[in-house]
Amino acid sequence: MNLLCEIIVRKDCDKMMNSILFVGRLTKDVEVKELEDGKKVANISLAVPRSFKNSDGVYETDFINCTLWGDKADVTAMYCQKGDIIGIRGRAESHIVKTNEGSRYNIEFIAERVTFLSNKSKKIEQELNQ
């Protein structure tokens, strides 16, 4: 009976996916912070224009915050600056945040792959995604 349940669960998990893909412009230069445990992190914001016009005939822009860890943070900070176009492929992580008003969910986008799209060397991109 347990074996049958395990097979069913794994089969259903194959149908699920947690994947994000953003392409946009960096809204500011990348700043890398080193945490107490030695890990490096950069929190970036991408300006991503929508592909359709609003009711006023204007293309709106979404500002999406993403987190880069380790070498991805270092290399992106080294070779990219405000206004550069980059692509982020990764996953969404949800966290429960407790506030005075109660608990709420916070969604964080974690970069698993970063692609430089603003006339940067492909060698740099390969270095980042090894």
N, C-alpha and C positions, 0 to 999 in steps of 0.2 A: 504494500500500500504506500509506504513512504517513497519508494522508488518511482512509482507512478506519479505522485505529487511533484517530485523533484523534476521529472521530465516535463510535465505540463508547465511548471513555473519557468524553466529555462526556455522552453519553446515560446512562451509569451514574451519573455524578455528580449528575444531576437527581433520582435516587432516594434520595440520601443527605441527611442533615440534622443540623446541630449546633445545637440550640435547647433552652434551658431556660426554665422559668417557675416562679417561687416567689412565694408570698404568705405573709407572716408578720410577726411583730412584731420591731422593732429591739431587740436585747438591751442596747444602750448608746447614748449620744449619739454622733453621727457626728463624727469628727475628721478633718479634711483635712490632709494633709501636702503640702508642696511639695518636689519633687525637685530635684536639682542642675541639671537641664536646664530647670527652670521648670514642668514638668508637675505638675498637682495630682492627688492620688489619695486615696481613702478606702477602707479595708477595713472592711466592716460584717459583722455577724452577724445572721441572722434566725432566730427561733424559729418553727418550722413544725410544728404538731401533726399527727400521723398521723391518718388518717380511720378507723382501726380500733383495737380494743382488743387488748392483748397477752393472753397466757394467764392473767394475773392480773386481767383485766378493767379495765386501766388504759390510757388513751390516752397513748402516749409522744410525746415531742417531739424533733425533729431540729434541730440547730443548724448552719446552713449559712452558710459564709463567702462573701461576694461582694466584688468589686472594682468601684469606681466611679471613672471618670476624668473630669477636666476639669470642665465646668459641671455635670455630673450630681452630682459629689462636692460642689461648692460649694452648689448649690441644695438638695440633700438635707440638708446640714449646717445650712443657714439655716432650713429650714422643718420639719424632723423632729427628734424626740427619742426617747429610750428609751421603748419601749412602743407607739409609733405603728405602725400597720399599713401596710406598703408592698408593692407588687408589683414584681418584677424580671423582665424578659424579657431574655434575652441568649444567651451561648454558653459552652461549656466549653472551656478550654485546658489541654492537658497539658504538663507540664515534667518533665524528668528531673532528679532531685535526687541528688547524690552524697553519701553518708554514709560513716562508718567501716565500716559493715556492707555497703556496696556501693551500687548505684544503685536508686532506686525512682521510680515515677511520682507526681507531685503534680497533682491536678486543681484548676484555679482557675476560678471562675465569674465571667465578665465581664458587667457590666450594660450593655446597649445601650439599654434603656428603663426608666425608673423611674416608677411610678405611686403617688401618695400616696392612701391609702384611708381615712385617719382624719380625716374631716370637714375636709379642707383645700380651699382654693380651686382650682377647675379651671384658673384663670389661672396658678397656680404650676406645675401639671403641664405646661401648654402651654409655658411658658417653659423648662422643663427639657428637653423633648423636641424642641425646634426643630432 
